Amino acid sequence: MSTTTIKVHGMALATCTARVLLCLSEKGLDYELVPVDVAAGAHKQQPYLSLNPFGQIPAFEDGDIKLFESRAISKYLAVKHKDTGTDLLRSGCLKESAIVETWMEVEAHQFNAPMRTLIHQLILGPLRGSVPDEKIVETEVDKLGKVLDVYEQRLSQTKYLAGDFYSMADLYHIPSLFYIMKTPKASVVTGRPCIHAWWNDISSRPATIEVSQGMALDKFLSQKK
């Protein structure tokens, strides 16, 4: 019987689950990934709803601590294990930690919405048999491009979003960028040299390589069978 206290309920190929797994990997922590059969609607039924009442993945357990929302879970892990593995929140320096928090907020409130829509249009929809709505795609690419123009300027001045150090601000972006780079709209990254260099850096980290092995696109299809 496993003695691992950390359990992540979700799917490795889902961006929000992957965000938590990236944090765990950067921290070098042992965990158990508990598969949730989303295709069968297990996330909308008990007992899963006792872990996440909104019926979304992932959910998280660490002993008697039960959490949901991937960003909150990741922050919890980074604070609890601040002296282990990568220092993701820069908690020892108020200035640095404030900048990290700022770019974490940017990801959640500026970057995430257009990226989420593009992933649904360009990846999830086609894998389920639908055709992308080109009008929606172009609208969201334009929105994302305006956000990434700000990133390009920022990354022309610093190696990573919060400074010359890798942090949670960078990590939060990895799952959705991983998927968009598999689409024809990868040019939103490759066409911006500073962002492209940043992506090449963060995507080559051992934690990213490890977690991305569970994010193969054909796994979406296998979930449907």
C-alpha positions in Angstrom: 0.0 0.0 0.0 1.3 3.5 -1.0 2.6 5.7 1.8 2.5 8.8 -0.4 0.3 11.4 1.3 0.0 13.8 -1.7 -2.7 12.8 -4.1 -3.6 14.7 -7.3 -7.0 13.7 -8.8 -7.1 14.5 -12.5 -5.6 13.8 -15.9 -1.9 14.3 -16.7 -2.9 15.7 -20.1 -5.2 18.4 -18.7 -3.5 21.8 -18.4 -4.7 22.5 -14.9 -3.6 19.1 -13.6 -0.2 19.5 -15.4 0.3 22.9 -13.6 0.2 21.1 -10.3 2.4 18.2 -11.5 5.0 20.7 -12.7 5.1 22.3 -9.3 5.5 18.9 -7.6 8.3 17.9 -10.0 10.1 21.2 -9.5 10.0 20.5 -5.8 11.1 16.9 -6.2 8.1 15.6 -4.2 6.5 12.2 -4.3 2.8 12.0 -5.2 0.1 9.7 -6.5 -1.8 10.8 -9.6 -5.3 9.4 -9.2 -7.0 9.2 -12.7 -10.4 10.8 -13.0 -12.6 9.4 -15.9 -13.7 12.7 -17.2 -15.1 11.1 -20.4 -17.5 9.1 -18.2 -18.4 12.2 -16.1 -16.8 11.0 -12.9 -15.8 14.5 -12.1 -19.5 15.5 -11.9 -20.4 12.8 -9.5 -19.7 11.6 -6.0 -17.2 10.8 -4.5 -15.2 13.2 -6.7 -17.6 16.2 -5.9 -16.6 15.8 -2.2 -13.1 16.9 -3.3 -14.1 19.6 -5.8 -17.7 20.7 -5.5 -17.4 22.5 -8.9 -16.8 19.3 -10.7 -13.6 20.3 -12.3 -10.1 18.8 -12.3 -7.8 18.6 -10.5 -8.5 18.0 -6.8 -5.7 17.6 -4.3 -5.1 15.8 -1.0 -2.1 16.2 1.3 -3.0 14.2 4.5 -6.0 16.0 5.9 -5.7 19.0 3.6 -8.0 18.9 0.6 -7.8 21.6 -2.0 -8.9 22.5 -5.5 -8.0 25.1 -8.1 -4.6 24.4 -9.6 -3.0 27.8 -8.9 -4.0 27.6 -5.2 -2.7 24.1 -5.0 0.6 25.1 -6.6 1.0 28.1 -4.2 0.3 25.8 -1.2 3.0 23.4 -2.3 5.5 26.2 -3.0 4.9 27.7 0.5 4.9 24.4 2.4 8.0 23.2 0.7 9.8 26.6 0.2 13.1 25.1 1.2 12.9 22.1 -1.1 13.7 22.1 -4.8 13.2 25.2 -6.9 12.3 28.4 -5.1 9.2 29.2 -7.0 7.8 32.2 -5.0 11.1 33.9 -4.0 9.7 34.2 -0.5 13.0 35.4 1.0 12.8 38.7 -0.9 9.8 40.9 -0.7 10.6 42.7 -3.9 11.1 39.6 -5.9 8.1 37.8 -4.4 5.9 40.8 -5.3 7.0 40.7 -8.9 6.5 36.9 -9.1 2.9 37.4 -7.8 2.3 40.2 -10.3 3.2 38.0 -13.3 1.2 35.1 -11.8 -1.8 37.5 -11.8 -1.0 38.5 -15.4 -1.1 34.8 -16.4 -4.5 34.2 -14.7 -6.2 37.4 -15.9 -4.6 38.4 -19.2 -3.0 35.3 -20.8 -5.3 32.5 -19.7 -8.6 33.4 -21.3 -7.5 33.7 -25.0 -5.2 30.8 -24.6 -7.9 28.6 -23.1 -10.3 29.4 -26.0 -7.6 28.7 -28.6 -6.8 25.3 -27.1 -10.5 24.4 -27.2 -10.8 25.6 -30.8 -7.6 24.2 -32.2 -7.0 21.0 -30.2 -9.9 19.8 -28.1 -12.6 20.5 -30.6 -10.9 18.8 -33.6 -10.0 15.8 -31.5 -13.7 15.5 -30.7 -14.7 15.9 -34.4 -15.5 19.6 -34.7 -14.0 22.2 -37.0 -12.3 25.3 -35.6 -14.3 28.5 -36.0 -11.8 30.7 -37.8 -13.4 33.9 -36.7 -13.1 33.0 -33.1 -9.6 31.7 -33.6 -8.4 35.0 -35.2 -10.2 37.1 -32.6 -8.4 35.2 -29.8 -5.1 35.2 -31.6 -5.3 39.0 -31.8 -6.1 39.2 -28.1 -3.3 36.9 -27.2 -0.9 38.7 -29.5 -1.5 42.0 -27.6 -0.7 40.3 -24.3 2.4 38.7 -25.7 3.6 42.0 -27.1 3.9 43.0 -23.4 5.7 39.8 -22.6 8.1 40.3 -25.5 9.0 43.7 -24.1 9.4 42.3 -20.6 11.5 39.4 -21.7 13.8 41.7 -23.7 14.9 43.0 -20.3 14.9 39.9 -18.1 15.5 36.2 -18.7 12.3 35.2 -17.0 9.0 37.0 -16.4 9.8 38.0 -12.8 13.5 38.6 -13.2 16.7 36.6 -14.0 15.3 33.6 -12.1 12.7 30.9 -12.9 9.6 31.2 -10.8 6.0 30.2 -10.5 5.2 33.0 -12.9 6.9 31.1 -15.7 5.6 27.7 -14.6 2.0 28.7 -14.8 2.3 29.3 -18.5 3.9 26.0 -19.5 0.9 23.7 -19.9 -1.1 25.8 -22.4 2.0 26.9 -24.2 3.0 23.3 -24.6 -0.3 22.7 -26.5 -0.4 25.9 -28.6 3.1 25.0 -29.9 1.6 21.9 -31.5 -0.7 24.0 -33.6 -0.3 26.3 -36.7 -0.7 29.3 -34.2 2.7 28.5 -32.7 3.8 31.5 -34.6 2.5 33.7 -31.8 5.5 32.4 -29.9 8.1 31.7 -32.6 7.4 35.1 -34.2 8.5 36.9 -31.0 12.2 36.2 -30.5 12.4 36.9 -26.7 9.3 34.8 -26.0 10.6 32.1 -28.2 13.9 32.0 -26.3 12.0 32.0 -23.0 9.8 29.1 -24.2 12.9 27.1 -25.3 14.4 27.6 -21.9 11.4 26.7 -19.7 10.3 23.8 -22.0 13.7 22.2 -21.7 13.6 22.0 -17.9 13.7 18.5 -16.5 10.3 19.0 -14.7 8.7 20.2 -18.0 10.1 17.3 -19.9 8.9 14.8 -17.2 5.3 16.2 -17.1 4.9 16.7 -20.8 5.4 13.0 -21.3 1.8 12.6 -20.0 0.5 15.3 -22.3 0.6 13.6 -25.7 -2.2 14.7 -27.9 -3.3 11.2 -28.8 -4.1 10.7 -25.1 -7.2 12.9 -25.6 -8.5 10.3 -28.0 -7.8 7.4 -25.7 -9.8 9.1 -23.0 -12.8 9.0 -25.3 -12.6 5.2 -25.8 
